[in-house]
Amino acid sequence: MHEFAPCTSSQSDLNEVLSQHQTTAQGRNQRNLQWAIMWRSIVLSSLGKTLFPYSKYVRSLRIQDLEALLDTIEGQDSSSTQHKSKLNGTFFEGPVGTFNTKKTVYFQKKPSNRFDKETTVNRLAMAILQRTPMLEELDGNLAQRSLSQCLPNLPNLRGLNVYQGEALEATGNLFRLHCPFLKTLSFYGWAHADADHHFATFLNDLRPQSLQYFEIYSTSQIGAESFLALNCHRDSLKDLKLNSIKAEAIQAMSMLKGCTNLTTLELAENAVATQDLEKRHNDVFLEMIAWLCECKKLKSISLKKLLNAPALLTPVSLESDIRLTSLILEGYLMSEARSFHEALTNQPSLQRLWLKGESSDLGLDVDVLAGSLCKLENLTDLQLKDVSDNFLDKHICKLAQSLPKLETWWTSGYAITDVVWSDITSLRNLRKLDFNADTRFTSNGIMNFITNLGPGNQGLSLTVQMADMDYDLSEEEQTLIRDTISSQVDGEFSFQLNREIGEGDSSEADSD
């Protein structure tokens, strides 16, 4: 049900059906009103006030949608005052009105009653969750007390995402007793200084070998204790995604060495890469390599803002028993990663490859990267940011000739001309092509490419950014290209000049 929330969704099937209607304020207001009625029905059913027990059959619940609705009702979006008043009267009418909580705030020493969204949301959520025995997925900003009281009524819960990790404090045993099927867990952050200890306790209290998926989206204080506790789920854990890891915790990453059944691993430091494990903590560096190379089932790996990422990934790429389908590396120096680029050729199973790092002016480094990429014939998604800044026509042409399965291609480059179009035309499955490069395309060159597109290129999105100032396209030329790609493959075209360089050159000329 939450997939069609008009408050939070912009790409659902419902929005497609109502795409024309939703552009008007009346259409948006009507859909918000319908959504308020739906949430009201769920709340009333949990109170036993409806003919049918709707809440009993809810399997997935996103509390964020309820929060977004309350934002609309209480004036935290652009809806009209009249519409907000109507929503308020509709949603909080009758028994639901008892959940409408106010709090006293002071402005210039004068007290005023204001809507308390957090308390209202938690009270409504608690009421609903008392009567959702079939619920399998729960997603929302719940307080620890609210979550603790609801768990005994959620015997089928399998997936949980909370905004603050603090909600999990002292709940491990409750999950073990009342939610035996829990296997997916995520939270956005956990800022308290004692977060690491509390989360480690939570992990240890869960049913052993039960967690299959764990993700942290943003900054937290998770570290050594939690990494060690994750080993209690070493056999079951398949997906591990740790984003914004604090710098001190990077030194404890090797404590995850027991988790070798992973199929997906994502690691990212929370700021600019600072921890040089290879030089300062070589024992940890070697233990991490040993751990990663033991993850024989690994299919997808992503390392971002880790100073030694290329050095960690090189032996992984060379491991014959590991067959990756997805690799993402962000925040590295191309000049120090030649061995890694060469090792990529040992992973022909790769289908998605994203590389972002500082480019090298050395031609050999550029040729090695391009040559290795050409060996990855199964790639369908190739995104090169900055590392390809010095790619020339010959590199782009060779990639197009060597990677026939490409569907998405994002690249930078230097002095890229119409020469590349004939080879790119051979990519019969290409649906997204982004040149964030110094391009020197002509209208005729682009038009020739578009007119040769086939059925497999249906919906192609073509973007040309950073175009050379001397190769500007007139509005008439851009319009013709857009109309042609739309009629040919129902595609889109976007064009932008590299104005910074042009303005910089102009300034220099003026100063001369």
TORPA-36105 format. One line per 3 residues: number of its first residue (from 1); their letters; for each residue z, x, y of C-alpha. Coordinates in pm, 1 decimal, always signed. Example, Ala and Ser with C-alpha at 12.3 -4.5 7.8 and 13.67 -1.06 7.14 Angstrom:
BEGIN
1 = as = +780.0 +1230.0 -450.0; +714.0 +1367.0 -106.0
REM end
This chain:
BEGIN
1 = mhe = +0.0 +0.0 +0.0; +90.6 +279.8 +245.5; -261.7 +423.2 +216.2
4 = fap = -385.3 +147.8 +448.1; -113.6 +172.6 +714.6; -284.6 +114.1 +1050.7
7 = cts = -5.1 +301.9 +1223.7; -65.8 +629.3 +1042.2; -403.0 +621.6 +868.7
10 = sqs = -739.5 +688.7 +1027.8; -955.8 +747.1 +723.2; -860.8 +479.5 +474.3
13 = dln = -1093.6 +227.7 +314.1; -935.4 -41.5 +529.2; -1027.2 +143.9 +845.3
16 = evl = -1385.2 +181.3 +720.1; -1411.9 -191.1 +665.2; -1264.5 -261.5 +1008.8
19 = sqh = -1425.3 +35.7 +1186.2; -1604.3 -181.9 +1438.1; -1304.2 -405.0 +1491.5
22 = qtt = -1054.4 -122.8 +1536.7; -1221.3 +11.6 +1852.4; -1080.0 -278.4 +2053.7
25 = aqg = -719.1 -317.6 +2162.0; -721.7 -669.6 +2017.6; -825.1 -535.0 +1678.8
28 = rnq = -552.6 -269.1 +1677.8; -290.0 -519.3 +1784.8; -394.5 -764.1 +1512.6
31 = rnl = -370.2 -500.5 +1241.9; -32.3 -377.3 +1369.1; +91.7 -735.8 +1359.6
34 = qwa = -29.7 -775.7 +1001.3; +139.1 -450.1 +906.3; +465.7 -563.1 +1067.3
37 = imw = +449.4 -882.4 +861.9; +390.2 -681.9 +542.5; +689.0 -453.5 +604.7
40 = rsi = +899.0 -755.2 +698.9; +804.2 -919.8 +368.5; +915.7 -611.2 +175.8
43 = vls = +1250.3 -607.8 +358.3; +1304.5 -981.4 +307.0; +1217.7 -957.3 -61.1
46 = slg = +1477.1 -681.9 -103.9; +1728.7 -924.8 +47.7; +1624.4 -1199.9 -192.6
49 = ktl = +1475.3 -1409.5 +87.5; +1120.5 -1448.8 -47.2; +974.0 -1664.1 -322.9
52 = fpy = +836.1 -1360.4 -505.6; +1027.9 -1030.4 -548.4; +764.7 -808.4 -383.5
55 = sky = +990.3 -504.6 -359.9; +1041.3 -503.3 -735.6; +679.8 -395.3 -789.9
58 = vrs = +656.2 -124.1 -523.3; +561.3 +209.2 -682.2; +498.7 +423.8 -375.1
61 = lri = +678.6 +407.0 -41.9; +618.2 +603.4 +279.8; +904.8 +556.6 +521.0
64 = qdl = +696.2 +737.6 +787.9; +478.4 +427.9 +812.3; +785.1 +219.6 +889.1
67 = eal = +890.0 +473.3 +1153.7; +543.7 +457.9 +1312.4; +565.0 +79.5 +1320.6
70 = ldt = +903.6 +94.8 +1492.4; +761.4 +341.5 +1746.7; +497.7 +82.7 +1826.6
73 = ieg = +753.0 -197.6 +1847.4; +995.8 -6.5 +2068.3; +746.8 +138.5 +2313.2
76 = qds = +678.1 +494.3 +2197.5; +302.7 +449.5 +2183.8; +30.7 +315.6 +2415.4
79 = sst = +45.5 -50.4 +2307.5; +91.0 -312.0 +2579.1; +437.5 -444.6 +2665.1
82 = qhk = +332.9 -797.5 +2564.1; +210.5 -677.0 +2225.5; +529.7 -477.5 +2164.4
85 = skl = +740.3 -780.9 +2246.7; +540.3 -993.0 +2002.3; +576.9 -727.8 +1729.4
88 = ngt = +950.7 -704.5 +1793.4; +992.9 -1079.7 +1768.4; +786.1 -1094.7 +1450.3
91 = ffe = +949.2 -805.6 +1266.9; +1314.8 -842.3 +1368.6; +1328.4 -1220.6 +1341.7
94 = gpv = +1604.0 -1373.9 +1128.6; +1783.2 -1159.8 +864.6; +1580.6 -847.6 +949.5
97 = gtf = +1730.2 -857.5 +1299.3; +2065.6 -743.4 +1162.1; +1910.5 -399.0 +1098.3
100 = ntk = +1809.3 -353.2 +1463.1; +2059.9 -86.9 +1569.8; +2139.9 +21.1 +1923.5
103 = ktv = +2313.0 +331.8 +2053.8; +2478.6 +407.2 +2383.1; +2318.6 +675.6 +2596.9
106 = yfq = +2423.2 +791.1 +2940.9; +2191.3 +843.2 +3235.0; +2351.9 +963.7 +3557.9
109 = kkp = +2690.0 +875.7 +3403.7; +2583.8 +515.1 +3349.1; +2586.5 +381.1 +2988.6
112 = snr = +2280.3 +209.4 +2849.9; +2198.7 +58.4 +2510.5; +1887.0 +208.2 +2352.8
115 = fdk = +1709.7 +151.7 +2025.4; +1842.7 +384.3 +1750.9; +1531.7 +443.6 +1542.6
118 = ett = +1686.1 +689.3 +1295.5; +1975.5 +462.2 +1204.3; +1752.3 +153.2 +1192.2
121 = vnr = +1502.1 +324.5 +962.6; +1773.3 +446.8 +727.6; +1938.6 +104.2 +711.4
124 = lam = +1606.1 -64.8 +637.6; +1518.3 +200.6 +379.1; +1852.8 +159.8 +204.4
127 = ail = +1803.3 -215.8 +183.1; +1454.8 -177.5 +37.2; +1547.2 +98.7 -206.3
130 = qrt = +1825.3 -109.1 -357.9; +1553.7 -335.5 -504.4; +1265.8 -103.2 -600.1
133 = pml = +1338.4 -17.7 -965.3; +974.1 +69.8 -1036.9; +940.3 +313.3 -745.2
136 = eel = +778.7 +641.7 -849.7; +703.9 +813.2 -515.9; +926.8 +821.7 -208.5
139 = dgn = +830.7 +988.3 +118.4; +1038.9 +972.9 +434.7; +1292.2 +1105.6 +682.8
142 = laq = +1606.6 +995.3 +500.9; +1963.1 +1100.3 +571.5; +2169.3 +1256.3 +291.5
145 = rsl = +2404.7 +959.2 +274.7; +2119.7 +708.7 +250.6; +1943.6 +903.6 -22.3
148 = sqc = +2261.9 +948.1 -224.7; +2336.8 +576.7 -223.0; +1982.8 +483.0 -325.5
151 = lpn = +1932.2 +720.6 -619.2; +2120.8 +511.0 -879.7; +1859.5 +237.4 -821.1
154 = lpn = +1553.1 +462.1 -866.7; +1533.9 +531.6 -1241.7; +1156.1 +583.8 -1236.6
157 = lrg = +1138.0 +820.7 -939.0; +893.7 +1103.3 -1007.6; +807.7 +1240.4 -665.0
160 = lnv = +1017.0 +1291.2 -349.9; +928.6 +1426.1 -5.6; +1197.5 +1435.5 +262.8
163 = yqg = +1165.2 +1563.6 +615.7; +1485.5 +1767.9 +626.7; +1608.2 +1953.4 +321.4
166 = eal = +1964.9 +1869.9 +426.8; +1909.9 +1529.8 +265.8; +1925.5 +1705.2 -74.8
169 = eat = +2274.0 +1852.9 -28.9; +2508.3 +1759.5 -314.6; +2250.4 +1529.8 -476.6
172 = gnl = +2138.7 +1744.7 -770.4; +2372.7 +1580.5 -1020.5; +2273.9 +1233.9 -895.3
175 = frl = +1908.7 +1313.4 -962.6; +2002.7 +1446.4 -1305.1; +2193.0 +1129.3 -1395.0
178 = hcp = +1974.8 +861.1 -1236.9; +1626.9 +1007.9 -1186.9; +1546.2 +1188.7 -1512.4
181 = flk = +1169.7 +1182.9 -1449.0; +1174.2 +1366.3 -1114.6; +909.2 +1638.0 -1129.4
184 = tls = +766.8 +1668.6 -774.8; +974.0 +1776.0 -474.2; +889.2 +1880.3 -118.3
187 = fyg = +1046.2 +1896.9 +224.9; +935.4 +2004.2 +571.4; +1221.8 +2232.5 +666.4
190 = wah = +1588.2 +2321.0 +623.8; +1730.7 +2495.5 +928.4; +2100.6 +2521.7 +843.8
193 = ada = +2231.3 +2872.8 +779.5; +2371.9 +2768.9 +440.3; +2045.1 +2609.7 +326.0
196 = dhh = +1973.3 +2877.0 +67.8; +2304.0 +2824.0 -111.4; +2285.2 +2444.7 -102.9
199 = fat = +1929.5 +2433.6 -230.5; +2008.7 +2681.2 -509.4; +2295.7 +2454.2 -613.9
202 = fln = +2063.4 +2154.9 -606.9; +1808.4 +2331.7 -830.3; +2076.0 +2438.9 -1076.7
205 = dlr = +2215.8 +2084.6 -1094.9; +1880.0 +1928.0 -1181.5; +1781.3 +1875.8 -1541.6
208 = pqs = +1663.3 +2222.1 -1659.6; +1290.3 +2278.1 -1693.7; +1205.7 +1950.5 -1517.7
211 = lqy = +1055.1 +2047.8 -1183.0; +676.7 +2083.2 -1194.9; +583.3 +2090.4 -825.3
214 = fei = +775.8 +2228.4 -528.0; +660.7 +2275.0 -168.1; +814.4 +2372.9 +166.6
217 = yst = +588.1 +2280.9 +457.3; +758.1 +2456.8 +747.4; +1039.1 +2691.2 +850.8
220 = sqi = +1353.0 +2703.9 +639.7; +1640.1 +2934.8 +550.7; +1545.9 +2937.1 +182.8
223 = gae = +1578.2 +3280.1 +26.2; +1712.3 +3489.3 -261.9; +1953.5 +3235.0 -414.0
226 = sfl = +1690.4 +2962.4 -424.5; +1423.6 +3195.4 -563.2; +1659.5 +3288.5 -844.8
229 = aln = +1749.8 +2923.7 -908.0; +1381.9 +2828.1 -937.2; +1383.8 +3025.5 -1261.0
232 = chr = +1579.5 +2735.2 -1409.4; +1241.1 +2560.3 -1404.2; +1030.3 +2859.9 -1504.4
235 = dsl = +871.6 +2682.9 -1802.2; +794.3 +2355.6 -1625.1; +702.7 +2476.6 -1275.1
238 = kdl = +325.3 +2468.1 -1225.3; +277.9 +2443.8 -846.6; +484.7 +2653.1 -604.6
241 = kln = +407.3 +2642.0 -231.4; +641.4 +2830.2 +1.3; +527.3 +2819.0 +364.2
244 = sik = +691.6 +2986.2 +663.9; +917.9 +3208.0 +457.6; +1160.6 +3398.3 +678.6
247 = aea = +1101.5 +3773.7 +696.2; +1425.4 +3866.3 +516.4; +1337.6 +3640.4 +224.5
250 = iqa = +1009.8 +3824.7 +164.1; +1215.2 +4110.9 +22.1; +1354.9 +3874.3 -243.5
253 = msm = +1023.0 +3732.7 -362.3; +1035.9 +3933.9 -684.7; +1328.2 +3713.9 -795.7
256 = lkg = +1064.8 +3454.5 -881.3; +943.7 +3679.5 -1162.4; +1048.8 +3435.1 -1433.9
259 = ctn = +811.9 +3166.1 -1304.1; +500.6 +3275.1 -1492.1; +357.9 +2935.6 -1592.9
262 = ltt = +225.1 +2874.7 -1242.5; -126.1 +2741.8 -1192.7; -96.5 +2722.1 -812.0
265 = lel = +88.8 +2964.0 -583.3; +102.7 +2960.6 -202.1; +311.5 +3209.3 -3.6
268 = aen = +321.3 +3251.3 +374.2; +552.0 +3435.9 +612.8; +675.3 +3229.5 +908.0
271 = ava = +541.5 +3460.9 +1178.5; +321.0 +3764.7 +1215.1; +338.1 +3980.5 +901.9
274 = tqd = +633.5 +4217.8 +938.3; +750.6 +4319.1 +592.2; +569.9 +4625.6 +455.9
277 = lek = +695.4 +4603.9 +99.3; +467.3 +4876.1 -31.3; +616.6 +5140.9 +197.8
280 = rhn = +969.7 +5019.7 +266.3; +1059.0 +4829.2 -51.6; +824.7 +4971.5 -309.7
283 = dvf = +1037.8 +4855.6 -602.5; +1004.6 +4493.8 -482.6; +632.0 +4546.9 -423.4
286 = lem = +578.0 +4669.8 -780.2; +792.1 +4389.9 -924.7; +583.5 +4133.1 -735.4
289 = iaw = +261.9 +4279.4 -874.7; +407.8 +4269.7 -1225.8; +515.5 +3906.8 -1173.4
292 = lce = +179.1 +3793.2 -1039.5; -10.8 +3967.0 -1317.7; +203.9 +3784.3 -1573.5
295 = ckk = +94.1 +3448.0 -1433.6; -193.4 +3419.7 -1681.6; -245.8 +3048.4 -1612.5
298 = lks = -290.9 +3101.2 -1239.0; -592.7 +2917.0 -1098.8; -522.3 +2896.7 -726.3
301 = isl = -348.7 +3151.4 -504.0; -298.2 +3160.3 -128.2; -130.2 +3442.5 +63.7
304 = kkl = -96.9 +3413.7 +441.8; +60.6 +3653.4 +692.6; +182.4 +3885.4 +417.2
307 = lna = +130.6 +4247.1 +519.9; +57.4 +4372.5 +167.7; -143.9 +4073.8 +49.6
310 = pal = -467.9 +4264.4 -31.7; -271.7 +4523.7 -229.1; -93.1 +4247.0 -419.3
313 = ltp = -413.8 +4059.7 -494.1; -616.2 +4360.3 -610.1; -442.0 +4402.6 -950.4
316 = vsl = -433.1 +4023.3 -990.1; -809.0 +4007.5 -939.7; -857.4 +4286.5 -1192.4
319 = esd = -639.3 +4115.3 -1454.3; -884.8 +4007.5 -1723.5; -667.9 +3719.4 -1847.9
322 = irl = -649.5 +3555.0 -1505.3; -939.7 +3330.9 -1407.2; -901.2 +3207.4 -1051.2
325 = tsl = -1089.9 +2910.3 -911.7; -941.2 +2927.4 -559.6; -828.0 +3220.7 -345.9
328 = ile = -711.9 +3211.7 +16.2; -615.9 +3524.8 +208.6; -523.1 +3513.3 +574.8
331 = gyl = -396.5 +3780.8 +812.4; -518.7 +4117.9 +686.4; -715.5 +4423.8 +795.6
334 = mse = -1062.3 +4447.3 +646.4; -1056.3 +4824.8 +692.6; -763.3 +4847.3 +449.1
337 = ars = -893.4 +4598.7 +194.1; -1203.5 +4759.0 +45.7; -1043.0 +4784.7 -299.6
340 = fhe = -952.1 +4416.7 -286.6; -1304.5 +4317.7 -185.4; -1446.6 +4523.0 -470.8
343 = alt = -1199.1 +4366.3 -716.4; -1320.9 +4016.5 -625.9; -1626.1 +4071.6 -844.5
346 = nqp = -1393.8 +4045.4 -1145.1; -1330.6 +3678.3 -1059.4; -1669.6 +3509.1 -1108.4
349 = slq = -1487.1 +3182.2 -1182.9; -1397.1 +3144.6 -813.1; -1520.2 +2819.0 -661.7
352 = rlw = -1331.3 +2833.0 -331.9; -1278.4 +3150.1 -127.2; -1128.2 +3160.1 +221.4
355 = lkg = -1085.8 +3496.4 +393.8; -947.3 +3543.9 +743.8; -869.6 +3887.0 +882.1
358 = ess = -955.8 +4152.0 +1135.5; -1312.6 +4271.9 +1091.6; -1422.4 +4632.6 +1046.4
361 = dlg = -1683.3 +4820.5 +1250.2; -1763.8 +5040.0 +950.6; -2092.3 +4935.2 +794.4
364 = ldv = -1974.9 +5028.1 +445.4; -1682.1 +4785.7 +467.0; -1917.7 +4507.2 +572.8
367 = dvl = -2166.8 +4584.9 +295.2; -1892.9 +4602.0 +29.6; -1756.4 +4258.3 +126.3
370 = ags = -2101.3 +4097.3 +139.1; -2203.6 +4262.0 -188.3; -1891.4 +4142.1 -367.6
373 = lck = -1933.5 +3787.4 -240.1; -2287.5 +3781.4 -376.2; -2147.6 +3828.1 -728.2
376 = len = -1943.2 +3507.8 -708.8; -2219.1 +3270.5 -814.2; -1988.2 +2973.0 -878.7
379 = ltd = -1865.8 +2946.9 -519.6; -1894.3 +2599.2 -369.7; -1664.1 +2656.5 -70.7
382 = lql = -1689.1 +2984.6 +126.2; -1505.5 +3024.3 +456.3; -1513.9 +3360.5 +631.3
385 = kdv = -1325.0 +3388.5 +958.7; -1329.8 +3709.7 +1161.2; -1387.7 +3930.4 +855.9
388 = sdn = -1757.7 +3845.9 +881.3; -1787.1 +3918.3 +1254.7; -2028.0 +4205.1 +1185.1
391 = fld = -2244.9 +4023.8 +931.6; -2612.5 +4049.4 +1020.4; -2916.2 +3845.2 +920.3
394 = khi = -2952.0 +4049.4 +602.6; -2599.1 +3964.0 +488.9; -2639.4 +3591.5 +557.5
397 = ckl = -2976.6 +3586.2 +377.9; -2841.0 +3770.3 +74.6; -2545.5 +3533.1 +45.3
400 = aqs = -2773.3 +3230.2 +65.9; -2995.0 +3377.0 -206.3; -2700.7 +3460.5 -433.6
403 = lpk = -2474.6 +3153.8 -401.3; -2684.4 +2850.7 -501.1; -2385.0 +2618.2 -552.2
406 = let = -2247.1 +2638.8 -197.0; -2144.8 +2305.0 -49.2; -1928.5 +2429.1 +238.2
409 = wwt = -2002.8 +2750.1 +428.4; -1815.3 +2871.5 +736.2; -1905.1 +3215.9 +873.4
412 = sgy = -1905.4 +3435.4 +1179.4; -2161.9 +3708.5 +1240.3; -2355.8 +3908.4 +1497.4
415 = ait = -2703.5 +3846.1 +1635.6; -2789.8 +3585.0 +1372.2; -3146.4 +3459.4 +1417.3
418 = dvv = -3393.2 +3206.4 +1276.8; -3466.8 +3455.2 +997.0; -3175.9 +3310.2 +796.1
421 = wsd = -3299.6 +2949.1 +784.6; -3559.4 +2990.2 +508.3; -3296.0 +3124.5 +266.7
424 = its = -3030.3 +2870.9 +368.1; -3282.5 +2595.4 +294.6; -3257.1 +2691.8 -73.1
427 = lrn = -2894.6 +2571.0 -78.9; -2971.0 +2224.6 -211.9; -2603.8 +2115.9 -232.3
430 = lrk = -2496.4 +2231.3 +114.3; -2314.2 +1962.1 +310.2; -2124.1 +2160.0 +572.6
433 = ldf = -2250.6 +2468.3 +756.7; -2054.7 +2623.7 +1044.7; -2181.0 +2925.1 +1238.8
436 = nad = -1890.5 +3046.8 +1452.2; -2105.2 +3347.4 +1532.7; -2319.8 +3519.3 +1789.9
439 = trf = -2631.1 +3318.5 +1705.8; -2978.9 +3336.2 +1853.8; -3134.2 +3024.4 +1707.9
442 = tsn = -3426.2 +2837.1 +1856.1; -3485.4 +2465.2 +1854.0; -3793.5 +2510.4 +1634.6
445 = gim = -3600.3 +2720.2 +1383.9; -3324.9 +2462.1 +1348.4; -3578.2 +2177.7 +1327.1
448 = nfi = -3771.1 +2353.7 +1049.8; -3447.8 +2390.4 +855.3; -3355.1 +2024.9 +897.3
451 = tnl = -3696.3 +1889.0 +797.5; -3673.7 +2081.2 +469.5; -3336.4 +1938.0 +366.5
454 = gpg = -3321.6 +1742.7 +40.7; -3115.8 +1461.3 -118.7; -2837.4 +1704.9 -212.7
457 = nqg = -2780.0 +1777.1 +156.3; -2695.3 +1416.2 +236.4; -2437.2 +1394.7 +517.5
460 = lsl = -2479.4 +1758.6 +621.8; -2264.8 +1866.5 +915.5; -2429.8 +2155.5 +1102.8
463 = tvq = -2224.3 +2334.2 +1368.1; -2346.1 +2618.5 +1587.1; -2068.2 +2767.1 +1797.8
466 = mad = -2061.2 +3084.0 +2009.0; -2439.2 +3075.7 +2062.1; -2583.7 +3352.6 +2277.6
469 = mdy = -2622.3 +3241.7 +2640.7; -2989.8 +3341.4 +2633.9; -3049.3 +3096.0 +2347.6
472 = dls = -2918.8 +2779.4 +2504.9; -3064.0 +2450.0 +2385.0; -3153.1 +2188.0 +2640.9
475 = eee = -3000.2 +1840.6 +2618.5; -3339.8 +1708.3 +2508.0; -3359.9 +1966.4 +2227.5
478 = qtl = -3004.8 +1891.4 +2112.7; -3075.3 +1517.7 +2114.5; -3391.9 +1567.0 +1909.1
481 = ird = -3203.0 +1779.7 +1655.5; -2921.9 +1523.7 +1629.1; -3163.4 +1234.9 +1585.1
484 = tis = -3365.1 +1424.3 +1324.6; -3068.3 +1535.9 +1112.2; -2927.3 +1183.6 +1130.8
487 = sqv = -3249.9 +1022.6 +1009.7; -3324.0 +1295.8 +755.9; -2988.3 +1319.2 +574.0
490 = dge = -2749.2 +1100.2 +777.5; -2604.0 +1425.5 +911.4; -2445.1 +1558.0 +1231.1
493 = fsf = -2518.4 +1846.8 +1467.5; -2282.2 +2021.5 +1709.5; -2376.4 +2299.2 +1951.6
496 = qln = -2172.0 +2519.4 +2182.3; -2251.1 +2829.2 +2387.1; -2039.3 +3142.5 +2393.3
499 = rei = -1951.6 +3090.7 +2757.4; -1672.8 +3347.2 +2763.0; -1910.7 +3632.8 +2694.2
502 = geg = -2162.2 +3492.3 +2937.5; -1901.5 +3455.4 +3212.4; -1765.3 +3801.3 +3136.3
505 = dss = -2110.9 +3959.0 +3162.6; -2171.4 +3771.1 +3483.2; -1847.7 +3897.8 +3634.4
508 = ead = -1931.3 +4253.0 +3537.5; -2276.5 +4216.5 +3692.5; -2123.2 +4082.9 +4012.1
511 = sd = -1876.0 +4369.7 +4028.3; -2158.2 +4619.1 +3987.7
REM end
